[in-house]
């Protein structure tokens, strides 16, 4: 039973080391940066569209007042 536990622990530890093998951290950081850049770009597009919509509403209400 003890040898089975030792083998299981050894297997789990080697699997975790293999997951963080050479360049593993760099790959994770690159994916995080790409996801962040994508999220920021999407947020900026959304804010820009919202600002444009509010400007159009203000312009249409100003035009209605002038008539």
Buried (B, 14 or more C-beta within 10 A) or exposed (E): EEEEEEEEEEEEEEEEEEEEEEEEEEEEEEEEEEEEEEEEEEEEEEEEEEEEEEEEEEEEEEEEEEE
